């Protein structure tokens, strides 16, 4: 069982920046991947960025060159640095973790509670 706590969402003007944080906790948690998903108003939740245990990253095309995903392995924390924000970046951002726990590496996954990002034009 894993729990995620997100923070960093805010109201910001177009062109501004925000940094989201997500800290994972659990018994003997070993993280394989963490990602950020975005749900715009009235739309489904889609992948924004993902980082795996070897440090490889993936981004949706619309944020490439503007967003950077990173992690602090020791703190089980993932960050999303968002630059040059656009109104279409508005939505609820959810953190997601995949990993294993315990002596026998039980598979686990979890979603964060979501943090609101609003970009004004």
C-alpha positions in Angstrom: 0.0 0.0 0.0 1.3 3.4 -1.1 0.1 6.9 -0.4 0.9 10.0 -2.4 0.7 13.6 -1.3 0.8 16.3 -3.9 1.4 20.0 -3.6 2.4 23.1 -5.7 -0.7 23.8 -7.8 -1.8 27.5 -8.1 -3.3 30.2 -10.2 -0.7 31.7 -12.5 -0.6 33.9 -15.6 0.3 32.7 -19.0 4.1 32.5 -19.4 4.7 31.9 -15.7 6.1 28.8 -14.0 5.1 26.4 -11.3 6.7 23.4 -9.6 4.6 20.4 -8.5 5.8 18.0 -5.9 4.6 14.5 -5.0 5.9 12.5 -2.1 5.3 8.7 -1.9 5.2 6.7 1.4 4.8 3.1 2.1 6.3 0.1 3.9 9.6 -0.9 2.2 8.5 0.9 -0.9 10.7 0.5 -4.0 9.6 2.8 -6.8 9.8 1.6 -10.5 8.1 4.7 -12.1 6.4 7.9 -11.2 4.4 10.1 -13.5 2.2 13.1 -13.7 -1.3 13.0 -15.4 -3.5 16.0 -16.2 -7.3 16.2 -16.3 -8.6 19.3 -18.0 -12.1 20.5 -17.2 -14.6 18.1 -18.8 -11.9 15.9 -20.3 -10.3 12.6 -19.4 -7.0 12.1 -17.4 -4.0 11.8 -19.7 -0.3 11.3 -19.2 1.9 14.5 -19.1 5.3 13.1 -18.0 6.7 9.9 -16.6 10.1 8.9 -15.2 11.3 5.4 -14.5 13.8 4.0 -12.0 16.7 4.3 -14.5 16.0 8.0 -15.0 14.5 7.7 -18.5 11.7 10.2 -19.2 8.7 10.5 -21.4 6.6 13.6 -22.2 3.4 14.3 -24.0 4.1 16.3 -27.2 2.4 19.4 -26.0 4.7 20.0 -23.0 8.1 19.0 -24.6 10.6 21.8 -24.1 8.5 23.4 -21.4 8.1 20.9 -18.6 10.8 18.8 -16.8 10.1 15.8 -14.7 12.7 14.8 -12.1 12.9 12.8 -8.9 14.7 12.5 -5.6 15.1 8.8 -5.0 16.1 9.1 -1.4 12.9 11.1 -0.6 10.6 9.0 -2.9 9.6 12.3 -4.4 8.9 13.4 -8.0 8.7 16.9 -9.3 7.2 18.6 -12.3 8.8 21.9 -13.3 6.3 23.7 -15.6 7.6 26.7 -17.5 6.1 28.9 -20.2 2.6 27.9 -19.0 -0.3 28.2 -21.3 -4.1 28.4 -20.6 -4.5 24.9 -22.1 -2.2 23.6 -19.4 -5.1 24.2 -16.9 -6.4 21.2 -15.1 -6.0 18.9 -12.1 -2.6 17.3 -12.0 -2.4 13.8 -10.5 0.7 12.0 -9.4 1.0 8.2 -10.0 3.5 5.7 -8.7 4.3 2.1 -9.6 6.5 0.0 -7.5 6.9 -2.9 -5.1 6.7 -3.3 -1.3 7.8 -5.7 1.3 10.1 -8.7 1.4 8.5 -10.4 -1.5 8.3 -7.3 -3.7 4.5 -7.1 -3.9 3.3 -5.0 -6.8 1.7 -1.8 -5.9 0.4 1.4 -7.5 -1.3 4.5 -6.3 -2.8 7.9 -7.3 -2.3 11.2 -5.5 -5.2 13.4 -4.5 -4.7 15.9 -7.3 -3.6 19.5 -7.3 -5.3 22.3 -9.3 -3.3 24.3 -11.9 -5.0 27.3 -13.4 -3.3 29.4 -16.1 -5.0 32.6 -17.0 -4.7 34.2 -20.4 
